[in-house]
Amino acid sequence: MLSTGIQRYLYVVVRWQAEFVEQRYRINWSRTEFCDEIDEIQNPIAREVLRKFHVERPIELTTFSDIPAGTGLGSSSAFSVGLMNALHALSGNRVTKHTLAAEAAAIEVDVLERSMGKQDHFAAAYGSFNVYTFNADETVTVEPVYYDPEVVELLSSKLILFHLGGQRDASKILKAQETATSDKESVLSAMCDMVDPMVEILSGRGDLSDVGPMLHESWMLKRSITDQISNDEIDMAYGLAREAGATGGKLVGAGGGGFLMLFVEPSRQPDVAAALIGRPFIRPRFDTAGSRITYYEPDRLV
């Protein structure tokens, strides 16, 4: 599969606390938790990552995000990768992006037993444009795309993400997709066949205008896997966007809601925005670095 990241971020802050604090673990997410034992932590990713690192010293963990959870942009994977990265740094460990992605995926897939793939973890860890091959032996091969910066800048100007509303549990939708996969191998194969042509376009050897029709074909294939991926509201919004000038698009993430990504020539973007009036949108720019440490001062309280 071909994947990239956009410049919308989830931030994770971890710091050691003074030894005399009342509770050992302070976890700030959509709620604030004060716990003395790891087993008491309600945030499942925080709990299992702290357990993996055998964190017994008092610690505070805070997370906040540019985009709400449950909107199809991989927030749980970004959190697990970011937390893994922060705790490795706090422990003085240098690890590769591949290790970050693999360890974060293991927490969600193997430990928490969520129905999901590893693709979002690798996209969050690596950023930029990469082709990922998920092998039968559970290994993952990462091949960077050598893209033309001018093509990528032009592509960015033609993409809009409209928020259709609704937060959903991606694991439930992905479980339904997993159940249907054995009967949809031809669909999945057709989607995989689009990777090489897209790489050619990003490398400057193809026609950028082909991206819209390719996204449309990809979306038609994806929504055919299970009836939980799309719904009447999504279909209506997509139809209105196409009538107004979008040449293609797809729902980002597992399905059921979240963001509808559309390929629209700049001259037609006001028309599409008017057709989808009332639905907020963002103009994504592509991230080129993936998960990184932006501030490091581990011994401030020592």
Backbone as CSV, one residue per row, in Angstrom:
resi,resn,N_x,N_y,N_z,CA_x,CA_y,CA_z,C_x,C_y,C_z
1,MET,0.838,-1.183,0.000,0.000,0.000,0.000,0.885,1.249,0.000
2,LEU,0.333,2.342,-0.555,0.998,3.637,-0.566,0.343,4.514,0.491
3,SER,1.162,5.141,1.311,0.605,5.935,2.404,1.469,7.153,2.657
4,THR,0.855,8.165,3.281,1.586,9.351,3.697,0.928,9.914,4.944
5,GLY,1.500,10.987,5.473,0.914,11.669,6.615,0.642,13.114,6.250
6,ILE,-0.229,13.772,7.010,-0.525,15.179,6.778,-0.123,15.985,8.008
7,GLN,-0.076,17.296,7.841,0.376,18.169,8.918,-0.763,18.487,9.885
8,ARG,-1.312,17.453,10.447,-2.237,17.546,11.577,-1.690,16.568,12.608
9,TYR,-1.440,17.051,13.824,-0.621,16.279,14.746,-1.336,15.957,16.058
10,LEU,-0.884,14.862,16.653,-1.248,14.504,18.016,0.019,14.626,18.848
11,TYR,-0.080,15.345,19.955,1.082,15.638,20.784,1.033,14.807,22.068
12,VAL,2.165,14.257,22.445,2.281,13.480,23.675,3.392,14.097,24.515
13,VAL,3.057,14.429,25.746,4.040,14.978,26.686,4.173,14.010,27.855
14,VAL,5.379,13.571,28.137,5.619,12.742,29.322,6.746,13.370,30.138
15,ARG,6.611,13.303,31.432,7.666,13.831,32.304,7.634,13.095,33.628
16,TRP,8.814,12.915,34.185,8.901,12.340,35.520,8.332,13.339,36.525
17,GLN,7.681,12.817,37.547,7.175,13.662,38.616,8.067,13.527,39.852
18,ALA,7.915,14.459,40.771,8.637,14.382,42.031,8.203,13.126,42.795
19,GLU,9.105,12.577,43.545,8.835,11.317,44.244,7.745,11.435,45.305
20,PHE,7.463,12.647,45.781,6.509,12.799,46.876,5.080,13.092,46.420
21,VAL,4.782,12.956,45.118,3.404,13.152,44.654,2.500,12.086,45.263
22,GLU,1.217,12.413,45.371,0.292,11.494,46.048,0.017,10.244,45.222
23,GLN,-0.180,10.390,43.917,-0.429,9.244,43.049,0.723,9.097,42.049
24,ARG,1.071,7.868,41.750,2.224,7.591,40.910,1.997,7.970,39.450
25,TYR,0.770,7.750,38.954,0.500,7.983,37.535,-0.575,9.048,37.377
26,ARG,-0.245,10.089,36.596,-1.232,11.107,36.236,-1.363,11.059,34.717
27,ILE,-2.562,10.717,34.226,-2.811,10.535,32.799,-3.878,11.535,32.360
28,ASN,-3.512,12.460,31.491,-4.442,13.482,31.000,-4.794,13.202,29.546
29,TRP,-6.039,12.799,29.313,-6.510,12.612,27.933,-7.889,13.228,27.859
30,SER,-8.941,12.527,27.439,-10.275,13.116,27.471,-10.794,13.216,28.900
31,ARG,-10.103,12.571,29.806,-10.351,12.695,31.240,-8.995,12.729,31.937
32,THR,-8.989,13.032,33.220,-7.751,13.021,33.990,-7.807,11.882,35.000
33,GLU,-6.781,11.052,34.965,-6.712,9.904,35.862,-5.555,10.074,36.846
34,PHE,-5.816,9.712,38.117,-4.776,9.632,39.133,-4.770,8.200,39.654
35,CYS,-3.665,7.503,39.440,-3.611,6.084,39.794,-2.290,5.767,40.499
36,ASP,-2.328,4.742,41.325,-1.107,4.254,41.974,-0.583,2.983,41.334
37,GLU,-1.456,2.263,40.600,-1.065,1.015,39.965,-1.377,1.086,38.474
38,ILE,-0.525,0.492,37.672,-0.747,0.504,36.224,-2.077,-0.133,35.864
39,ASP,-2.451,-1.203,36.562,-3.709,-1.885,36.257,-4.925,-0.987,36.427
40,GLU,-4.803,0.093,37.197,-5.931,0.991,37.451,-6.161,1.977,36.299
41,ILE,-5.180,2.142,35.421,-5.274,3.143,34.348,-6.354,2.723,33.345
42,GLN,-7.270,3.637,33.039,-8.382,3.331,32.145,-8.032,3.495,30.676
43,ASN,-7.111,4.403,30.357,-6.703,4.548,28.959,-5.922,3.302,28.560
44,PRO,-6.450,2.469,27.664,-5.829,1.163,27.412,-4.433,1.254,26.789
45,ILE,-4.224,2.198,25.871,-2.899,2.316,25.244,-1.877,2.799,26.266
46,ALA,-2.239,3.832,27.030,-1.326,4.335,28.060,-0.989,3.227,29.058
47,ARG,-1.989,2.499,29.470,-1.763,1.429,30.453,-0.764,0.398,29.932
48,GLU,-0.987,-0.078,28.708,-0.148,-1.169,28.204,1.246,-0.701,27.788
49,VAL,1.372,0.544,27.323,2.706,1.049,26.991,3.516,1.267,28.267
50,LEU,2.887,1.832,29.298,3.590,2.003,30.580,3.979,0.648,31.173
51,ARG,3.123,-0.335,30.980,3.454,-1.676,31.458,4.648,-2.248,30.687
52,LYS,4.672,-2.018,29.372,5.779,-2.516,28.555,7.113,-1.933,29.015
53,PHE,7.099,-0.654,29.417,8.324,0.005,29.852,8.608,-0.190,31.344
54,HIS,7.744,-0.929,32.027,7.923,-1.191,33.466,8.097,0.121,34.239
55,VAL,7.230,1.090,33.929,7.346,2.402,34.566,6.801,2.328,35.987
56,GLU,7.683,2.486,36.965,7.289,2.504,38.371,7.536,3.863,39.006
57,ARG,8.391,4.654,38.428,8.672,6.002,38.926,7.470,6.896,38.630
58,PRO,7.130,7.838,39.509,5.992,8.730,39.244,6.151,9.455,37.909
59,ILE,5.092,9.471,37.134,5.151,10.030,35.786,3.840,10.719,35.450
60,GLU,3.930,11.767,34.649,2.739,12.456,34.141,2.719,12.336,32.627
61,LEU,1.552,12.016,32.080,1.367,11.848,30.636,0.203,12.735,30.213
62,THR,0.449,13.575,29.229,-0.596,14.448,28.705,-0.632,14.324,27.191
63,THR,-1.828,14.266,26.625,-1.958,14.199,25.171,-3.031,15.165,24.702
64,PHE,-2.779,15.805,23.559,-3.774,16.667,22.923,-3.555,16.604,21.424
65,SER,-4.599,16.933,20.670,-4.574,16.649,19.244,-5.184,17.771,18.421
66,ASP,-4.681,17.912,17.189,-5.263,18.870,16.243,-6.632,18.418,15.737
67,ILE,-6.865,17.100,15.759,-8.078,16.508,15.185,-8.722,15.598,16.232
68,PRO,-10.057,15.614,16.381,-10.695,14.730,17.354,-10.477,13.255,17.022
69,ALA,-10.575,12.427,18.042,-10.468,10.983,17.837,-11.691,10.462,17.098
70,GLY,-11.532,9.296,16.450,-12.655,8.639,15.800,-13.081,9.248,14.487
71,THR,-12.189,10.016,13.837,-12.558,10.666,12.576,-11.814,10.080,11.381
72,GLY,-11.143,8.948,11.559,-10.540,8.254,10.433,-9.122,8.649,10.097
73,LEU,-8.506,9.501,10.921,-7.154,9.959,10.626,-6.100,9.279,11.502
74,GLY,-6.427,8.138,12.066,-5.424,7.324,12.757,-4.983,7.855,14.095
75,SER,-5.895,8.438,14.865,-5.503,9.071,16.128,-4.966,8.074,17.143
76,SER,-5.572,6.891,17.244,-5.086,5.927,18.242,-3.691,5.435,17.877
77,SER,-3.442,5.251,16.585,-2.115,4.813,16.152,-1.086,5.911,16.375
78,ALA,-1.475,7.158,16.092,-0.563,8.280,16.329,-0.238,8.391,17.815
79,PHE,-1.232,8.154,18.658,-0.994,8.209,20.107,-0.057,7.101,20.558
80,SER,-0.298,5.889,20.100,0.547,4.775,20.526,1.978,4.948,20.033
81,VAL,2.157,5.422,18.791,3.504,5.670,18.259,4.169,6.810,19.018
82,GLY,3.428,7.910,19.232,3.996,9.063,19.931,4.384,8.742,21.359
83,LEU,3.549,7.982,22.053,3.853,7.611,23.436,5.057,6.681,23.487
84,MET,5.121,5.741,22.561,6.269,4.842,22.490,7.545,5.646,22.246
85,ASN,7.479,6.603,21.345,8.632,7.437,21.023,9.069,8.249,22.244
86,ALA,8.098,8.856,22.925,8.410,9.695,24.083,9.035,8.889,25.214
87,LEU,8.509,7.699,25.467,9.048,6.894,26.571,10.415,6.314,26.237
88,HIS,10.648,5.974,24.972,11.998,5.556,24.582,12.980,6.707,24.811
89,ALA,12.577,7.927,24.422,13.459,9.081,24.608,13.689,9.364,26.086
90,LEU,12.616,9.286,26.885,12.736,9.535,28.315,13.648,8.511,28.989
91,SER,13.682,7.305,28.416,14.532,6.237,28.943,15.944,6.282,28.375
92,GLY,16.199,7.223,27.438,17.519,7.343,26.847,17.790,6.347,25.739
93,ASN,16.733,5.783,25.149,16.896,4.791,24.083,16.738,5.449,22.713
94,ARG,17.604,5.090,21.787,17.453,5.496,20.393,16.935,4.294,19.611
95,VAL,15.792,4.462,18.961,15.201,3.353,18.202,14.835,3.850,16.812
96,THR,14.697,2.920,15.884,14.337,3.274,14.507,12.839,3.517,14.392
97,LYS,12.449,4.164,13.309,11.029,4.367,13.039,10.320,3.027,12.846
98,HIS,11.028,2.073,12.258,10.435,0.750,12.069,10.119,0.114,13.420
99,THR,11.036,0.246,14.382,10.802,-0.298,15.721,9.635,0.395,16.395
100,LEU,9.570,1.724,16.282,8.450,2.465,16.866,7.116,1.953,16.334
101,ALA,7.029,1.836,15.004,5.775,1.402,14.382,5.420,-0.016,14.794
102,ALA,6.408,-0.918,14.765,6.145,-2.317,15.086,5.733,-2.481,16.540
103,GLU,6.402,-1.782,17.448,6.056,-1.902,18.861,4.690,-1.302,19.164
104,ALA,4.381,-0.167,18.543,3.078,0.452,18.753,1.959,-0.422,18.205
105,ALA,2.183,-1.005,17.023,1.178,-1.895,16.439,0.970,-3.120,17.320
106,ALA,2.039,-3.648,17.890,1.925,-4.827,18.755,1.053,-4.533,19.974
107,ILE,1.141,-3.312,20.506,0.302,-2.956,21.652,-1.176,-3.036,21.290
108,GLU,-1.544,-2.438,20.147,-2.966,-2.394,19.786,-3.473,-3.708,19.213
109,VAL,-2.663,-4.350,18.373,-3.130,-5.556,17.679,-2.976,-6.807,18.545
110,ASP,-1.794,-6.975,19.147,-1.510,-8.211,19.879,-1.956,-8.155,21.343
111,VAL,-1.682,-7.038,22.016,-2.005,-6.947,23.444,-3.473,-6.590,23.653
112,LEU,-3.941,-5.522,22.988,-5.332,-5.088,23.156,-6.292,-5.832,22.242
113,GLU,-5.743,-6.602,21.291,-6.532,-7.447,20.393,-7.587,-6.660,19.627
114,ARG,-7.184,-5.499,19.115,-8.093,-4.706,18.309,-8.073,-5.196,16.861
115,SER,-9.216,-5.136,16.218,-9.307,-5.524,14.809,-8.832,-4.352,13.956
116,MET,-7.571,-4.388,13.591,-6.993,-3.304,12.815,-5.694,-3.791,12.203
117,GLY,-5.196,-3.037,11.226,-3.911,-3.354,10.630,-2.813,-2.514,11.242
118,LYS,-1.632,-2.594,10.627,-0.472,-1.854,11.116,-0.208,-0.589,10.307
119,GLN,-1.004,-0.367,9.265,-0.662,0.690,8.324,-0.624,2.075,8.959
120,ASP,-1.547,2.366,9.872,-1.561,3.696,10.483,-0.357,3.908,11.389
121,HIS,0.092,2.858,12.050,1.271,2.985,12.918,2.511,3.317,12.098
122,PHE,2.656,2.658,10.948,3.811,2.927,10.106,3.718,4.319,9.478
123,ALA,2.521,4.732,9.076,2.355,6.071,8.513,2.687,7.135,9.552
124,ALA,2.262,6.918,10.801,2.544,7.883,11.865,4.029,7.927,12.193
125,ALA,4.671,6.780,12.190,6.093,6.722,12.536,6.967,7.323,11.445
126,TYR,6.683,6.991,10.199,7.556,7.383,9.091,7.226,8.741,8.487
127,GLY,5.932,9.080,8.357,5.574,10.269,7.613,5.987,10.132,6.163
128,SER,5.985,11.238,5.423,6.377,11.279,4.019,5.578,10.254,3.199
129,PHE,6.059,9.937,1.994,5.401,8.971,1.116,6.204,7.677,1.109
130,ASN,5.536,6.585,1.404,6.195,5.285,1.427,5.256,4.216,0.903
131,VAL,5.845,3.170,0.334,5.092,1.978,-0.048,5.380,0.917,1.008
132,TYR,4.323,0.422,1.633,4.448,-0.590,2.680,3.959,-1.931,2.150
133,THR,4.756,-2.965,2.376,4.355,-4.327,2.033,4.226,-5.108,3.329
134,PHE,3.021,-5.596,3.601,2.757,-6.345,4.817,2.814,-7.828,4.470
135,ASN,3.884,-8.470,4.889,4.166,-9.837,4.483,3.424,-10.855,5.335
136,ALA,3.302,-12.063,4.795,2.564,-13.132,5.474,3.205,-13.518,6.807
137,ASP,4.514,-13.296,6.942,5.195,-13.659,8.187,5.161,-12.538,9.218
138,GLU,4.278,-11.546,9.004,4.065,-10.419,9.918,5.146,-9.345,9.822
139,THR,6.160,-9.524,8.959,7.151,-8.476,8.770,6.583,-7.411,7.836
140,VAL,7.195,-6.240,7.879,6.753,-5.122,7.051,7.953,-4.543,6.318
141,THR,7.823,-4.398,5.006,8.871,-3.797,4.185,8.473,-2.369,3.846
142,VAL,9.409,-1.439,4.023,9.135,-0.024,3.790,10.035,0.475,2.656
143,GLU,9.412,0.989,1.600,10.162,1.535,0.479,9.776,3.003,0.295
144,PRO,10.726,3.934,0.459,10.393,5.349,0.269,10.073,5.668,-1.182
145,VAL,9.152,6.581,-1.366,8.818,7.056,-2.710,9.682,8.276,-3.005
146,TYR,10.422,8.221,-4.103,11.260,9.352,-4.494,10.417,10.293,-5.344
147,TYR,9.738,11.199,-4.662,8.746,12.038,-5.320,9.356,13.343,-5.808
148,ASP,8.638,13.958,-6.732,8.991,15.277,-7.241,8.323,16.318,-6.323
149,PRO,9.102,17.156,-5.636,8.497,18.120,-4.700,7.455,19.021,-5.350
150,GLU,7.659,19.399,-6.601,6.691,20.257,-7.268,5.366,19.524,-7.496
151,VAL,5.448,18.241,-7.826,4.235,17.442,-8.019,3.478,17.319,-6.695
152,VAL,4.206,17.071,-5.627,3.573,16.922,-4.314,2.938,18.238,-3.873
153,GLU,3.608,19.340,-4.120,3.042,20.651,-3.768,1.768,20.901,-4.569
154,LEU,1.767,20.548,-5.841,0.582,20.724,-6.684,-0.547,19.798,-6.230
155,LEU,-0.194,18.561,-5.871,-1.197,17.628,-5.369,-1.852,18.175,-4.105
156,SER,-1.047,18.727,-3.213,-1.569,19.286,-1.974,-2.602,20.372,-2.242
157,SER,-2.383,21.166,-3.277,-3.297,22.263,-3.596,-4.629,21.775,-4.151
158,LYS,-4.696,20.519,-4.568,-5.904,19.974,-5.195,-6.697,19.061,-4.256
159,LEU,-6.239,18.895,-3.024,-6.925,18.018,-2.078,-7.618,18.834,-0.990
160,ILE,-8.845,18.443,-0.666,-9.602,19.037,0.438,-10.216,17.894,1.240
161,LEU,-10.184,18.016,2.562,-10.808,17.025,3.428,-12.007,17.673,4.109
162,PHE,-13.201,17.172,3.805,-14.436,17.667,4.416,-14.838,16.760,5.574
163,HIS,-15.142,17.384,6.706,-15.556,16.604,7.867,-17.059,16.342,7.789
164,LEU,-17.419,15.063,7.725,-18.830,14.697,7.590,-19.504,14.489,8.932
165,GLY,-18.725,14.572,10.010,-19.303,14.404,11.336,-19.333,12.949,11.750
166,GLY,-19.601,12.757,13.011,-19.722,11.401,13.540,-18.380,10.824,13.939
167,GLN,-18.333,10.275,15.132,-17.169,9.537,15.594,-17.587,8.080,15.681
168,ARG,-16.717,7.186,15.175,-17.098,5.785,15.141,-15.956,4.914,15.625
169,ASP,-16.325,3.684,16.005,-15.341,2.710,16.462,-14.810,1.983,15.232
170,ALA,-13.593,2.340,14.817,-13.038,1.773,13.592,-12.875,0.262,13.694
171,SER,-12.587,-0.248,14.899,-12.328,-1.682,15.033,-13.546,-2.518,14.664
172,LYS,-14.752,-2.002,14.923,-15.956,-2.750,14.565,-16.116,-2.833,13.050
173,ILE,-15.850,-1.710,12.371,-15.947,-1.702,10.915,-14.861,-2.574,10.309
174,LEU,-13.653,-2.484,10.854,-12.544,-3.286,10.337,-12.776,-4.771,10.564
175,LYS,-13.455,-5.124,11.649,-13.769,-6.535,11.892,-14.717,-7.053,10.818
176,ALA,-15.694,-6.219,10.437,-16.612,-6.609,9.360,-15.860,-6.744,8.047
177,GLN,-14.896,-5.845,7.796,-14.091,-5.940,6.579,-13.249,-7.211,6.582
178,GLU,-12.696,-7.529,7.750,-11.865,-8.725,7.857,-12.671,-9.981,7.545
179,THR,-13.916,-10.002,8.024,-14.786,-11.142,7.779,-15.082,-11.299,6.287
180,ALA,-15.197,-10.154,5.589,-15.556,-10.188,4.167,-14.356,-10.344,3.249
181,THR,-13.158,-10.270,3.799,-11.956,-10.229,2.962,-11.797,-11.452,2.068
182,SER,-12.093,-12.630,2.600,-11.883,-13.857,1.829,-12.702,-13.874,0.545
183,ASP,-13.835,-13.154,0.539,-14.690,-13.109,-0.646,-14.384,-11.904,-1.536
184,LYS,-13.419,-11.081,-1.131,-13.144,-9.838,-1.847,-11.692,-9.735,-2.292
185,GLU,-11.058,-10.865,-2.533,-9.645,-10.823,-2.907,-9.420,-10.079,-4.212
186,SER,-10.338,-10.209,-5.155,-10.181,-9.496,-6.429,-10.273,-7.989,-6.233
187,VAL,-11.128,-7.553,-5.294,-11.259,-6.125,-4.988,-9.968,-5.599,-4.381
188,LEU,-9.432,-6.333,-3.409,-8.197,-5.919,-2.750,-7.028,-5.903,-3.733
189,SER,-7.006,-6.880,-4.628,-5.949,-6.938,-5.633,-6.022,-5.737,-6.568
190,ALA,-7.243,-5.356,-6.957,-7.413,-4.194,-7.841,-6.956,-2.915,-7.152
191,MET,-7.192,-2.820,-5.852,-6.748,-1.641,-5.099,-5.220,-1.607,-5.019
192,CYS,-4.605,-2.765,-4.819,-3.136,-2.838,-4.766,-2.505,-2.455,-6.102
193,ASP,-3.209,-2.768,-7.205,-2.680,-2.470,-8.534,-2.562,-0.969,-8.798
194,MET,-3.178,-0.160,-7.949,-3.115,1.295,-8.132,-1.855,1.900,-7.533
195,VAL,-1.112,1.129,-6.759,0.053,1.680,-6.072,1.114,2.142,-7.063
196,ASP,1.504,1.281,-7.978,2.580,1.627,-8.912,2.234,2.836,-9.784
197,PRO,1.032,2.926,-10.360,0.701,4.135,-11.134,0.756,5.411,-10.287
198,MET,0.362,5.308,-9.012,0.402,6.481,-8.152,1.844,6.883,-7.849
199,VAL,2.716,5.897,-7.662,4.136,6.186,-7.446,4.715,6.896,-8.663
200,GLU,4.325,6.456,-9.856,4.798,7.098,-11.081,4.360,8.565,-11.137
201,ILE,3.135,8.833,-10.735,2.637,10.212,-10.736,3.430,11.061,-9.753
202,LEU,3.633,10.560,-8.539,4.368,11.316,-7.521,5.811,11.564,-7.941
203,SER,6.357,10.637,-8.740,7.740,10.766,-9.189,7.882,11.699,-10.385
204,GLY,6.752,12.217,-10.882,6.799,13.150,-12.000,6.734,12.493,-13.360
205,ARG,6.442,11.187,-13.369,6.402,10.466,-14.644,4.972,10.122,-15.078
206,GLY,4.004,10.665,-14.377,2.618,10.396,-14.733,1.828,11.690,-14.774
207,ASP,0.535,11.564,-15.048,-0.354,12.718,-15.180,-1.098,12.923,-13.858
208,LEU,-0.883,14.063,-13.217,-1.499,14.331,-11.921,-3.024,14.322,-11.992
209,SER,-3.576,14.657,-13.145,-5.039,14.682,-13.269,-5.653,13.293,-13.158
210,ASP,-4.824,12.256,-13.266,-5.332,10.889,-13.124,-5.643,10.538,-11.673
211,VAL,-5.156,11.349,-10.730,-5.342,11.022,-9.316,-6.821,10.999,-8.951
212,GLY,-7.586,11.981,-9.434,-9.008,12.023,-9.109,-9.744,10.760,-9.521
213,PRO,-9.674,10.353,-10.802,-10.331,9.107,-11.206,-9.811,7.876,-10.459
214,MET,-8.516,7.855,-10.131,-7.981,6.723,-9.375,-8.582,6.663,-7.973
215,LEU,-8.724,7.837,-7.329,-9.353,7.876,-6.011,-10.803,7.415,-6.092
216,HIS,-11.487,7.843,-7.152,-12.888,7.428,-7.324,-12.995,5.911,-7.472
217,GLU,-12.155,5.352,-8.323,-12.178,3.895,-8.508,-11.848,3.177,-7.209
218,SER,-10.862,3.704,-6.486,-10.481,3.099,-5.211,-11.636,3.139,-4.213
219,TRP,-12.357,4.253,-4.186,-13.479,4.385,-3.263,-14.622,3.434,-3.655
220,MET,-14.906,3.311,-4.927,-15.950,2.392,-5.358,-15.599,0.952,-4.972
221,LEU,-14.326,0.610,-5.092,-13.889,-0.738,-4.692,-13.997,-0.919,-3.182
222,LYS,-13.517,0.065,-2.444,-13.516,-0.064,-0.980,-14.934,-0.172,-0.431
223,ARG,-15.837,0.670,-0.907,-17.187,0.674,-0.349,-17.951,-0.602,-0.705
224,SER,-17.429,-1.377,-1.668,-18.088,-2.628,-2.046,-17.717,-3.779,-1.105
225,ILE,-16.734,-3.579,-0.233,-16.279,-4.670,0.632,-17.337,-5.030,1.664
226,THR,-17.944,-4.014,2.299,-18.999,-4.250,3.283,-19.903,-3.024,3.332
227,ASP,-21.163,-3.219,3.687,-22.111,-2.105,3.706,-21.913,-1.185,4.903
228,GLN,-20.936,-1.502,5.782,-20.669,-0.634,6.923,-19.686,0.489,6.590
229,ILE,-19.070,0.446,5.421,-18.065,1.445,5.078,-18.700,2.775,4.706
230,SER,-19.780,2.744,3.941,-20.455,3.973,3.543,-21.885,3.974,4.065
231,ASN,-22.571,5.081,3.871,-23.985,5.180,4.240,-24.626,6.245,3.355
232,ASP,-25.899,6.489,3.541,-26.610,7.427,2.676,-26.041,8.834,2.755
233,GLU,-25.653,9.272,3.960,-25.130,10.627,4.116,-23.791,10.778,3.386
234,ILE,-22.926,9.778,3.523,-21.626,9.824,2.846,-21.820,9.807,1.334
235,ASP,-22.699,8.912,0.863,-22.948,8.814,-0.579,-23.514,10.115,-1.139
236,MET,-24.417,10.742,-0.367,-25.005,11.997,-0.831,-23.934,13.088,-0.924
237,ALA,-23.098,13.210,0.116,-22.045,14.229,0.119,-21.076,14.003,-1.028
238,TYR,-20.718,12.754,-1.258,-19.777,12.458,-2.334,-20.401,12.777,-3.696
239,GLY,-21.676,12.450,-3.851,-22.363,12.749,-5.101,-22.450,14.244,-5.370
240,LEU,-22.762,15.025,-4.337,-22.828,16.475,-4.484,-21.464,17.051,-4.869
241,ALA,-20.414,16.517,-4.236,-19.064,17.000,-4.531,-18.677,16.699,-5.977
242,ARG,-19.040,15.528,-6.456,-18.710,15.154,-7.835,-19.471,16.032,-8.827
243,GLU,-20.729,16.296,-8.528,-21.518,17.150,-9.407,-20.950,18.569,-9.461
244,ALA,-20.340,19.002,-8.344,-19.830,20.372,-8.259,-18.422,20.521,-8.831
245,GLY,-17.766,19.403,-9.149,-16.460,19.541,-9.782,-15.353,18.642,-9.273
246,ALA,-15.583,17.914,-8.184,-14.563,16.971,-7.730,-14.466,15.822,-8.723
247,THR,-13.248,15.452,-9.101,-13.089,14.355,-10.060,-12.920,13.011,-9.369
248,GLY,-12.844,13.016,-8.058,-12.736,11.772,-7.316,-12.485,12.044,-5.855
249,GLY,-12.481,10.997,-5.090,-12.241,11.133,-3.663,-12.502,9.820,-2.963
250,LYS,-12.361,9.829,-1.663,-12.637,8.640,-0.874,-12.767,9.032,0.587
251,LEU,-13.455,8.203,1.335,-13.532,8.396,2.769,-12.217,7.938,3.374
252,VAL,-11.661,8.753,4.254,-10.388,8.429,4.884,-10.645,7.559,6.115
253,GLY,-9.875,6.493,6.258,-10.032,5.632,7.417,-10.891,4.422,7.121
254,ALA,-11.384,3.795,8.186,-12.107,2.536,8.060,-13.451,2.707,7.364
255,GLY,-14.109,3.838,7.622,-15.426,4.058,7.038,-16.435,4.432,8.099
256,GLY,-17.664,4.728,7.654,-18.743,5.024,8.576,-18.866,6.487,8.960
257,GLY,-17.872,7.310,8.639,-17.897,8.719,9.003,-16.492,9.275,8.979
258,GLY,-16.368,10.499,9.462,-15.047,11.115,9.504,-14.833,12.080,8.359
259,PHE,-13.687,11.965,7.683,-13.312,12.912,6.642,-13.440,12.314,5.249
260,LEU,-14.028,13.101,4.356,-14.118,12.759,2.941,-13.039,13.557,2.206
261,MET,-12.056,12.850,1.646,-10.980,13.504,0.913,-11.359,13.601,-0.554
262,LEU,-11.262,14.812,-1.117,-11.676,15.054,-2.489,-10.528,15.655,-3.297
263,PHE,-10.437,15.239,-4.547,-9.478,15.807,-5.501,-10.244,16.808,-6.355
264,VAL,-9.890,18.085,-6.212,-10.636,19.154,-6.885,-9.651,20.181,-7.437
265,GLU,-9.794,20.517,-8.704,-8.988,21.591,-9.259,-9.286,22.886,-8.492
266,PRO,-8.264,23.705,-8.224,-8.477,24.926,-7.434,-9.612,25.801,-7.941
267,SER,-9.796,25.873,-9.261,-10.846,26.727,-9.817,-12.250,26.240,-9.463
268,ARG,-12.384,24.953,-9.148,-13.700,24.387,-8.819,-13.911,24.223,-7.317
269,GLN,-12.895,24.512,-6.527,-13.013,24.297,-5.084,-14.099,25.154,-4.423
270,PRO,-14.289,26.431,-4.822,-15.409,27.184,-4.242,-16.762,26.540,-4.530
271,ASP,-16.924,25.954,-5.710,-18.187,25.293,-6.056,-18.422,24.065,-5.172
272,VAL,-17.362,23.306,-4.948,-17.499,22.111,-4.107,-17.790,22.517,-2.664
273,ALA,-17.109,23.546,-2.175,-17.352,24.024,-0.820,-18.797,24.497,-0.664
274,ALA,-19.329,25.144,-1.700,-20.722,25.605,-1.656,-21.687,24.432,-1.673
275,ALA,-21.346,23.382,-2.432,-22.212,22.198,-2.492,-22.245,21.464,-1.163
276,LEU,-21.143,21.542,-0.427,-21.065,20.860,0.874,-21.131,21.869,2.013
277,ILE,-21.902,22.920,1.817,-22.010,23.989,2.798,-22.425,23.429,4.159
278,GLY,-21.797,23.944,5.199,-22.102,23.470,6.546,-21.176,22.376,7.022
279,ARG,-20.384,21.843,6.110,-19.419,20.810,6.491,-18.026,21.443,6.526
280,PRO,-17.420,21.515,7.698,-16.087,22.141,7.780,-15.052,21.340,7.013
281,PHE,-14.015,22.026,6.560,-12.992,21.331,5.779,-11.604,21.812,6.186
282,ILE,-10.614,20.995,5.883,-9.224,21.366,6.075,-8.497,21.155,4.753
283,ARG,-7.428,21.926,4.572,-6.576,21.767,3.391,-5.272,21.134,3.865
284,PRO,-5.094,19.864,3.605,-3.927,19.182,4.155,-2.644,19.528,3.424
285,ARG,-1.577,19.623,4.184,-0.246,19.644,3.609,0.452,18.393,4.111
286,PHE,1.362,17.876,3.326,1.949,16.581,3.647,3.093,16.710,4.657
287,ASP,3.103,15.794,5.593,4.178,15.711,6.587,5.336,14.912,5.998
288,THR,6.550,15.319,6.313,7.711,14.644,5.730,8.609,13.976,6.765
289,ALA,8.243,14.041,8.048,9.167,13.548,9.079,8.589,12.447,9.961
290,GLY,7.271,12.326,10.055,6.706,11.320,10.937,6.876,11.698,12.400
291,SER,6.781,10.716,13.272,6.880,10.954,14.713,8.277,11.452,15.070
292,ARG,8.339,12.516,15.862,9.645,13.029,16.289,9.536,13.690,17.666
293,ILE,10.680,13.791,18.317,10.772,14.455,19.611,11.006,15.938,19.347
294,THR,10.116,16.792,19.836,10.238,18.224,19.578,10.826,18.973,20.764
295,TYR,10.801,18.386,21.954,11.382,19.034,23.136,11.893,17.927,24.049
296,TYR,13.120,18.092,24.518,13.734,17.026,25.314,14.498,17.627,26.491
297,GLU,13.985,17.408,27.688,14.656,17.857,28.908,14.333,16.864,30.026
298,PRO,14.903,15.679,29.970,14.484,14.594,30.856,14.812,14.804,32.345
299,ASP,15.802,15.620,32.664,16.269,15.712,34.049,15.906,17.021,34.709
300,ARG,14.862,17.677,34.223,14.539,18.994,34.764,14.192,18.950,36.243
301,LEU,13.579,17.877,36.697,13.154,17.798,38.109,14.142,17.019,38.972
302,VAL,15.231,16.555,38.392,16.195,15.768,39.164,17.054,16.705,40.014
